[in-house]
Structures are given as structure tokens and as C-alpha cells.
Amino acid sequence: MQQDSIIAAAEDILTRRYGGTQKLSEVTRLSGSGLAGVYRVKVATNPFLQHRSVVVKHAPETGYALDDAAFLREIVAYQFTTSLSSEIRPGPVLLAYDTDARMIILSDAGDGDTLAAMLERADEEQHVQILRNLGSALGRLHAGTADKEDSFNVLFNRMTRSRTGAEKIQQLRDRLLAHRIRLGLEMLVQAGIEVPNEVTVSAANLQSRLLRGGVRAFTPFDLSPDNVIYTAGGTQFLDYEWAGFRDASFDVAFVVAGFPLYLSPRPYNEEACHAFIDAWLHEVRGTWPLLNHEDTLQARITGAMIGWALSSVSVLNPVGVTDLVANDAELAEEFERAGIDPEGDVEDFDLDDGEDVLRPSESGPFDPSETLVRADLRETFLALASYAGTGRDTAYLVIADFANRVADRFQ
């Protein structure tokens, strides 16, 4: 769909939702994820819609069931966050949507700096303050939504109930996150890396914690620094394609681990990470008193960091989903249950040569894509080693040693 057609469709959606004759102009294209087109537009003055500018997001169908399912997830997430009070709400307000047109219209968060841009130019003192502010914002979101999962589920069930197979596909997307942890562990073993029992047990527990139990709250889950912006209205979390209720410690671990799957311009900084954790804990300690126990907090964050490190291995290693399903009975059963054909309903992203990025340094050379992937994985495992190394139990030293050995593989 061309830009003019997208804006015309948005005008029609807003007119049906608010009445009058809505007119949009002064279109500015913004950055978006994947094939989505995101536009900021001015709204002609009228008594029906008070917003003077809005953001239009159009997510065209890709033909791949798992990717296309993200659109419904995002609508539900925005419906849920729009129902929250302004003190808790983590991002823009949902103004209108159309599932057939695959379009979402949001309030305009305004101009601001992304977390990525702020970290890029920050000095050490500013780095600490930026992560402290992020911890406070994330903590307010978690504490404010911890008791609202039933409300999210009502919206989610309402959205998927009338769409054949939609609920099973959404469940598969969630369960794939847990499978990625297991698959990453298996890839490390196949690469000849010795995995201690402390990591194996933690990985098994994490798969359950990700799906149920734990300290649960609403989370955007994809906290890539490009998806967090700072505006006059405060910290805004964007991109809800993976949003939902999960163990909140995974959000904390994502930041402490240096934003896995995103090559950070800054290495692990112990002072900044502890400032982030302290600020987050300040907001949630009344909601989850068990986290006031230092060892419990350390265990949960370290465990979630192991999860991110292992899942990053399975996501970034050039093994297509089709091959994974063909060689993994558990995964094959999940896809069959959801009615998804991995060969036709899933888009695979492989490195050009398809070589194992876990191969030792002496087995190079590595092309530019592989070099970036290895740098990201090294950064994630070094962060795990650094944080685990601060734990008081000897098990943390074992985990830190493991993480350092994996990081050395990518040097």
C-alpha cells in the first residue's frame, strides 16, 4: 500500500471512530520495524478529535503466520496500556485500529532522544544516570501492572477468539521464547563447550519461569535501545509486538546483559548496572517483598541473564527454523499443535554462508555479519560473567567461569 493510500485509510478509520470528517496532512515517515510503515501526521482542527498530531502504523501482511501474528499482539498490548493511568502507562495511547487494514493509530509521543542515542554520547556519569532513570521507569511499569494480568487476558482472548487458530499461534510465539533457551544450550554443547550443571539446571527452570510463575508484570519485552525514547512527557517504551505478562526479571536482565541482540556502544558498567537495579528495586520492593533479599534478587537476575545469553545463541546462530524443527521433536510437536508449517509459514534469517558462529577463532575467517554476531554474543556473555561474579555463593563463580569461557570462544 502506497503512502497516500495508507493516510487515506487512516482518515477513514479515525472518521469512523470519532465522527466528523478527519483530515490528515504534513506526513513525516518515521523509522519502523520490519516492513511496517510508521508516519507522523497533522490532524486538521475539529471538535471530535482533540489530538493535533497522531502516529499511523501500517503493518502489511508478510505471508508468514508467526510474523503476522505480531500485529494482533501489538493491538492488545496498546489496548491494555491505554487503559492504565497516565502515571503507569508506558507509551502512547491507542486512538483507533483496523485489523483488516492492519493499521494502528496512536497518540504522538513527540520528539525525543532514543536510549541508543543517549548512551552513545553519554560520559560515565551520564551513563549511570540514564540507566538509573530507566530502572525507575521500568519499575513503575512493573509495579503498576503486577496485579492486572487478568485484564490483559480478557483483551487477548477477545481479540483471538473469533480468529481461527489465532490463539494457538500466539501461544506458539510465547513458547518459542522458552524453546530458544533450551536450543541455545544444546548448541553450546554441540560446539564442544562444557556446560556446568548450575547452568543446565538454571536453563530448565527458566523455561517454566518465562511462561508462568515468577514475579509477573506487563513488559514490552523488546527493550532494544531504539525502542525506548525520552520525551518531555517522560520515558516511553515503544514496539509491543512481543509485549505481554512475563517474569519481570527478564526485563532487568536484558538491560544488565547489555541489551542482547543489539550491539551496544558501551561495555558492561558495574556502577551503572547497580544504579539501574537499585532504582528498579525501589519501585517494586513493595510489590514483590521477596526481592528485598539480596540472594534472591541475585539469583533471579543471574538466571534471567543466562536465559538471554542462551536464547541469543539460538537466535543468532545461522540455523533456520525449518532445520531446527526437522531435528527437534519437541519443537516439531509445538508447530504441529499450532497448525504451522515451518517450511511455508515461517521466514528464516540465515547468515549468507550458513556456518556455525560458535566455531573457534582459529576456524575463521569470519565475514562482516559473523563478526558482528560474535561481538554481540561476546558482549552478552561477558556481562553475564561480570554480574554473576558479584554473587556470594560459589555457584555464581562457576557460572561466571562458564560465561567467560564462552566469551573467549568469540574473541
C-alpha positions as CSV (number, residue, x, y, z in Angstrom):
1,M,0.0,0.0,0.0
2,Q,1.4,3.4,-1.0
3,Q,1.7,6.2,1.5
4,D,-1.2,8.2,0.1
5,S,-3.5,5.2,0.4
6,I,-2.3,4.5,4.0
7,I,-3.1,8.0,5.1
8,A,-6.5,8.0,3.3
9,A,-7.3,4.7,5.1
10,A,-6.2,6.2,8.4
11,E,-8.5,9.2,7.8
12,D,-11.4,6.8,7.2
13,I,-10.6,4.8,10.4
14,L,-10.5,8.0,12.5
15,T,-13.7,9.3,11.0
16,R,-15.5,6.0,11.8
17,R,-14.1,6.1,15.3
18,Y,-14.6,9.7,16.3
19,G,-17.1,11.1,13.8
20,G,-16.9,14.3,11.7
21,T,-14.5,14.2,8.7
22,Q,-11.0,13.6,9.8
23,K,-8.3,15.1,7.6
24,L,-4.6,14.3,7.9
25,S,-1.7,16.3,6.4
26,E,2.1,17.1,6.7
27,V,3.1,13.4,6.6
28,T,6.5,12.5,8.0
29,R,7.8,9.0,7.8
30,L,9.4,7.6,10.9
31,S,11.6,4.6,11.5
32,G,9.7,1.3,12.0
33,S,10.4,-2.3,12.5
34,G,10.4,-4.8,9.6
35,L,8.1,-4.0,6.8
36,A,5.9,-1.7,8.9
37,G,5.4,1.9,7.7
38,V,5.2,4.5,10.5
39,Y,4.0,8.0,9.9
40,R,3.5,11.2,11.9
41,V,0.7,13.3,10.6
42,K,-1.0,16.5,11.5
43,V,-4.8,16.4,12.3
44,A,-7.0,19.2,11.0
45,T,-8.7,21.1,13.8
46,N,-12.1,19.7,14.6
47,P,-14.3,19.2,17.7
48,F,-14.3,15.4,17.5
49,L,-10.6,14.6,17.9
50,Q,-8.5,16.8,20.2
51,H,-5.1,15.4,19.2
52,R,-3.3,17.8,16.8
53,S,-0.9,15.1,15.6
54,V,-1.0,11.3,15.6
55,V,1.2,8.4,14.5
56,V,-0.1,5.9,12.0
57,K,1.5,2.4,11.8
58,H,0.7,0.1,8.9
59,A,1.9,-3.5,9.2
60,P,1.4,-5.2,5.8
61,E,1.0,-8.9,5.8
62,T,4.2,-10.8,5.2
63,G,2.6,-14.2,4.4
64,Y,4.4,-15.7,7.4
65,A,1.9,-16.7,10.2
66,L,4.3,-16.1,13.1
67,D,5.3,-12.7,11.9
68,D,1.8,-11.6,11.0
69,A,0.6,-12.6,14.5
70,A,2.6,-9.9,16.0
71,F,0.1,-7.3,14.8
72,L,-2.7,-8.7,17.0
73,R,-0.4,-8.9,19.9
74,E,0.5,-5.2,19.5
75,I,-3.1,-4.1,19.3
76,V,-4.0,-6.0,22.5
77,A,-0.9,-4.5,24.3
78,Y,-1.9,-1.0,23.3
79,Q,-5.5,-1.6,24.4
80,F,-4.2,-2.7,27.7
81,T,-1.7,0.1,28.3
82,T,-4.2,2.7,27.1
83,S,-6.5,1.5,30.0
84,L,-3.8,2.3,32.6
85,S,-3.4,5.6,34.5
86,S,-1.0,8.1,33.0
87,E,1.4,7.6,35.9
88,I,1.8,3.9,34.9
89,R,1.2,4.0,31.1
90,P,4.5,3.1,29.4
91,G,3.9,4.6,26.0
92,P,1.4,6.2,23.5
93,V,-2.4,6.0,23.7
94,L,-4.2,3.8,21.2
95,L,-6.7,6.0,19.4
96,A,-8.0,3.6,16.7
97,Y,-7.2,0.5,14.8
98,D,-8.4,-1.7,12.0
99,T,-7.4,-5.4,11.9
100,D,-8.4,-5.8,8.2
101,A,-6.4,-2.8,7.1
102,R,-3.6,-3.9,9.6
103,M,-3.4,-0.3,10.9
104,I,-2.9,1.2,14.3
105,I,-3.3,4.9,15.1
106,L,-1.6,6.2,18.2
107,S,-1.1,9.5,20.1
108,D,2.1,11.3,19.2
109,A,4.7,10.9,21.9
110,G,6.6,13.8,20.4
111,D,10.2,14.2,19.5
112,G,12.8,12.9,21.8
113,D,16.1,11.0,22.0
114,T,16.3,7.3,21.9
115,L,18.0,5.4,24.6
116,A,20.5,4.3,22.0
117,A,21.4,7.9,21.1
118,M,21.7,8.9,24.7
119,L,24.0,6.0,25.6
120,E,26.2,6.7,22.5
121,R,27.1,10.2,23.6
122,A,27.0,9.8,27.4
123,D,30.0,10.1,29.6
124,E,30.4,7.7,32.6
125,E,28.4,9.8,35.0
126,Q,25.6,10.4,32.5
127,H,25.6,6.6,31.7
128,V,24.9,5.9,35.4
129,Q,22.1,8.4,35.5
130,I,20.5,7.2,32.2
131,L,20.3,3.6,33.5
132,R,19.0,4.8,36.9
133,N,16.2,6.7,35.2
134,L,15.4,3.6,33.0
135,G,15.3,1.4,36.1
136,S,12.8,3.8,37.8
137,A,10.5,3.9,34.7
138,L,10.6,0.1,34.2
139,G,10.0,-0.4,37.9
140,R,6.9,1.8,37.9
141,L,5.5,-0.1,34.9
142,H,6.1,-3.5,36.6
143,A,4.8,-2.5,40.0
144,G,1.8,-0.8,38.4
145,T,0.7,-3.8,36.3
146,A,1.7,-6.8,38.5
147,D,-2.0,-7.3,39.6
148,K,-3.5,-6.7,36.1
149,E,-2.8,-9.9,34.2
150,D,-6.5,-10.9,34.2
151,S,-7.4,-7.7,32.4
152,F,-4.8,-8.3,29.7
153,N,-6.0,-11.8,29.3
154,V,-9.6,-10.7,28.7
155,L,-8.5,-8.4,25.9
156,F,-6.2,-11.0,24.5
157,N,-8.9,-13.7,24.5
158,R,-11.4,-11.3,22.9
159,M,-9.0,-10.5,20.1
160,T,-8.1,-14.1,19.3
161,R,-11.4,-15.9,20.0
162,S,-13.0,-15.0,16.6
163,R,-9.9,-15.7,14.6
164,T,-9.4,-19.3,13.7
165,G,-6.1,-20.6,15.0
166,A,-5.0,-17.2,16.3
167,E,-4.8,-18.3,20.0
168,K,-2.6,-21.3,19.2
169,I,-0.3,-19.2,17.0
170,Q,0.1,-16.7,19.8
171,Q,0.9,-19.5,22.3
172,L,3.5,-20.9,19.9
173,R,5.2,-17.5,19.7
174,D,5.4,-17.4,23.5
175,R,6.6,-20.9,23.8
176,L,9.3,-20.4,21.2
177,L,10.9,-17.9,23.6
178,A,11.3,-20.7,26.1
179,H,12.5,-23.2,23.5
180,R,15.2,-20.8,22.4
181,I,16.8,-21.1,25.8
182,R,16.9,-24.9,25.5
183,L,18.2,-24.8,21.9
184,G,20.9,-22.4,22.8
185,L,22.2,-24.7,25.5
186,E,22.2,-27.6,23.1
187,M,24.1,-25.6,20.5
188,L,26.9,-24.8,23.0
189,V,27.2,-28.5,24.0
190,Q,27.4,-29.5,20.3
191,A,30.1,-26.9,19.8
192,G,32.2,-28.7,22.4
193,I,31.7,-26.2,25.2
194,E,31.4,-27.7,28.6
195,V,28.2,-26.6,30.4
196,P,28.2,-26.9,34.2
197,N,25.2,-28.3,36.0
198,E,24.5,-24.9,37.5
199,V,23.8,-23.5,34.1
200,T,21.8,-26.6,32.9
201,V,19.5,-26.6,35.9
202,S,19.0,-22.8,35.6
203,A,18.1,-23.1,32.0
204,A,15.5,-25.8,32.7
205,N,13.9,-23.6,35.4
206,L,13.9,-20.6,33.2
207,Q,11.8,-22.1,30.6
208,S,9.0,-22.5,33.1
209,R,9.5,-19.1,34.7
210,L,9.2,-17.4,31.4
211,L,5.8,-18.8,30.7
212,R,4.3,-18.9,34.2
213,G,5.1,-18.1,37.8
214,G,7.8,-15.8,38.9
215,V,7.4,-12.0,39.5
216,R,5.0,-11.4,36.7
217,A,4.1,-8.0,35.2
218,F,3.4,-6.4,31.9
219,T,6.5,-6.0,29.8
220,P,7.2,-4.7,26.3
221,F,9.9,-7.5,26.3
222,D,11.8,-6.0,23.4
223,L,13.7,-3.3,25.3
224,S,16.2,-2.6,22.4
225,P,17.6,0.9,23.0
226,D,16.0,2.0,19.7
227,N,12.5,1.2,21.2
228,V,12.9,3.5,24.3
229,I,12.6,7.2,23.9
230,Y,12.9,10.1,26.3
231,T,10.4,13.0,25.7
232,A,9.1,15.9,27.6
233,G,6.4,13.5,28.8
234,G,8.9,11.1,30.3
235,T,10.3,7.7,29.3
236,Q,8.3,6.0,26.5
237,F,8.5,2.3,25.6
238,L,7.6,1.5,22.0
239,D,7.1,-1.6,19.8
240,Y,4.8,-4.1,21.6
241,E,5.0,-7.0,19.1
242,W,6.3,-9.2,21.9
243,A,4.6,-7.5,24.8
244,G,2.7,-9.4,27.5
245,F,2.8,-10.7,31.0
246,R,6.1,-12.5,31.9
247,D,8.6,-12.7,34.7
248,A,9.8,-9.1,35.1
249,S,13.3,-10.1,36.0
250,F,13.9,-10.9,32.3
251,D,13.5,-7.1,31.6
252,V,16.0,-6.3,34.3
253,A,18.4,-9.0,33.0
254,F,18.1,-7.7,29.4
255,V,19.4,-4.3,30.4
256,V,22.2,-5.7,32.7
257,A,23.3,-8.0,30.0
258,G,23.9,-5.1,27.7
259,F,20.8,-5.4,25.5
260,P,21.3,-8.8,23.8
261,L,20.7,-8.9,20.1
262,Y,21.7,-5.2,20.0
263,L,25.4,-4.3,19.6
264,S,25.8,-1.8,22.4
265,P,28.3,1.0,22.1
266,R,29.2,0.6,25.7
267,P,30.7,-2.3,27.6
268,Y,29.3,-3.7,30.9
269,N,29.5,-1.0,33.6
270,E,29.0,-2.3,37.1
271,E,28.2,1.1,38.7
272,A,25.6,1.9,36.0
273,C,24.0,-1.6,36.3
274,H,23.8,-1.5,40.1
275,A,22.2,2.0,39.8
276,F,19.7,0.6,37.4
277,I,18.9,-2.4,39.6
278,D,18.6,-0.2,42.8
279,A,16.2,2.2,41.0
280,W,14.1,-0.7,39.7
281,L,14.0,-2.4,43.1
282,H,13.0,0.8,44.8
283,E,9.8,0.8,42.7
284,V,8.9,-2.9,43.1
285,R,10.1,-3.9,46.6
286,G,6.6,-3.3,48.0
287,T,5.0,-5.4,45.2
288,W,7.5,-8.3,45.5
289,P,9.0,-8.3,49.0
290,L,11.0,-11.5,48.3
291,L,13.3,-9.4,46.1
292,N,14.4,-7.4,49.1
293,H,16.5,-10.5,49.9
294,E,19.9,-9.9,48.2
295,D,20.5,-13.5,47.3
296,T,17.0,-13.9,45.8
297,L,17.5,-10.8,43.7
298,Q,20.9,-12.0,42.5
299,A,19.6,-15.5,41.7
300,R,16.7,-14.1,39.6
301,I,18.7,-11.7,37.6
302,T,21.6,-14.1,37.0
303,G,19.2,-16.8,36.0
304,A,17.4,-14.5,33.5
305,M,20.7,-13.3,32.1
306,I,21.6,-17.0,31.5
307,G,18.3,-17.2,29.6
308,W,19.1,-14.2,27.4
309,A,22.6,-15.4,26.7
310,L,21.4,-18.9,25.7
311,S,18.5,-17.7,23.6
312,S,20.8,-15.2,21.8
313,V,23.0,-18.1,20.7
314,S,20.0,-19.9,19.1
315,V,18.6,-16.7,17.5
316,L,21.9,-15.5,16.1
317,N,23.4,-18.9,15.1
318,P,22.6,-19.4,11.4
319,V,20.3,-22.4,11.7
320,G,16.9,-21.9,10.1
321,V,13.7,-22.7,11.9
322,T,12.9,-25.3,9.3
323,D,16.1,-27.2,10.2
324,L,15.5,-26.7,13.9
325,V,12.0,-28.2,13.7
326,A,13.2,-31.1,11.5
327,N,15.8,-32.1,14.1
328,D,13.9,-31.4,17.3
329,A,10.9,-33.5,18.3
330,E,9.7,-31.0,21.0
331,L,9.7,-28.1,18.6
332,A,8.0,-30.2,15.8
333,E,5.2,-31.1,18.2
334,E,4.7,-27.4,19.1
335,F,4.4,-26.4,15.4
336,E,2.0,-29.2,14.6
337,R,-0.2,-28.3,17.6
338,A,-0.4,-24.7,16.3
339,G,-1.1,-25.8,12.7
340,I,2.0,-24.1,11.5
341,D,4.1,-25.4,8.6
342,P,7.7,-24.3,9.3
343,E,8.6,-24.5,5.6
344,G,5.8,-22.2,4.4
345,D,4.6,-20.2,7.4
346,V,7.9,-19.1,8.9
347,E,10.5,-16.7,7.5
348,D,14.1,-17.8,8.2
349,F,17.0,-15.4,8.5
350,D,20.3,-17.0,7.9
351,L,23.9,-15.7,7.5
352,D,25.0,-15.9,3.9
353,D,27.4,-18.9,4.3
354,G,25.4,-20.6,7.0
355,E,28.5,-21.5,9.0
356,D,28.3,-22.1,12.8
357,V,29.2,-18.8,14.5
358,L,30.2,-20.8,17.5
359,R,33.3,-22.2,15.8
360,P,36.6,-21.3,17.4
361,S,38.5,-18.2,16.4
362,E,41.2,-20.3,14.7
363,S,38.4,-21.7,12.4
364,G,37.9,-18.3,10.8
365,P,38.0,-16.1,8.8
366,F,34.6,-14.6,9.7
367,D,32.7,-12.4,7.3
368,P,31.3,-9.0,8.5
369,S,27.9,-10.4,9.5
370,E,29.5,-13.1,11.5
371,T,31.9,-10.7,13.2
372,L,29.0,-8.5,14.4
373,V,27.1,-11.5,15.7
374,R,30.2,-12.8,17.5
375,A,30.8,-9.4,19.0
376,D,27.2,-9.2,20.3
377,L,27.4,-12.7,21.8
378,R,30.7,-12.0,23.4
379,E,29.3,-8.8,25.0
380,T,26.3,-10.7,26.4
381,F,28.4,-13.5,27.9
382,L,31.0,-11.1,29.4
383,A,28.1,-9.2,31.0
384,L,26.8,-12.4,32.5
385,A,30.3,-13.3,33.8
386,S,30.7,-9.8,35.4
387,Y,27.3,-9.8,37.1
388,A,27.4,-13.5,38.2
389,G,30.9,-12.8,39.6
390,T,29.4,-10.5,42.2
391,G,27.3,-13.2,43.8
392,R,28.3,-14.6,47.2
393,D,27.5,-18.3,46.5
394,T,30.2,-20.4,44.9
395,A,27.7,-21.4,42.2
396,Y,28.0,-17.9,40.8
397,L,31.7,-18.3,40.3
398,V,31.0,-21.5,38.3
399,I,28.5,-19.6,36.2
400,A,31.0,-16.7,35.7
401,D,33.7,-19.1,34.7
402,F,31.4,-20.7,32.1
403,A,30.4,-17.3,30.7
404,N,34.0,-16.2,30.4
405,R,34.9,-19.4,28.5
406,V,32.0,-18.9,26.1
407,A,33.1,-15.3,25.6
408,D,36.6,-16.4,24.9
409,R,35.2,-18.5,22.0
410,F,34.2,-15.3,20.3
411,Q,37.4,-13.4,20.8
